[in-house]
Amino acid sequence: MIRKLLRSRKGATAIEYGLIAALIAVAAIAAMQGLGNQLTTTFSNVTANMKAS
């Protein structure tokens, strides 16, 4: 069954779409982690400045 899927055009197209979706997911996760670190730093600075006031 897997060999049929790999040989058929529809199977190849499905695999390609799956690989593209995986690549997009990895890029999105990396971007969100970077943004999360920046937000953590920003909120830490805000907290420190509020305590100092």
C-alpha positions, 0 to 999 in steps of 0.5 A: 500500500505504501509503495502504491502511494509513493508511486502514484502522483497523488501520493507524491503530491501529498508527501510534498505538501506534508513536507512544505507544511512541516517546514512552515511549522518549524519556521513558525515555531522558531519565530515564536520562540524568538518573539517569546524571549523578547516579550519576556525581556520586555515584561521583566523590564517593565516590572523592574521599572514599576518596582523602582517607581 
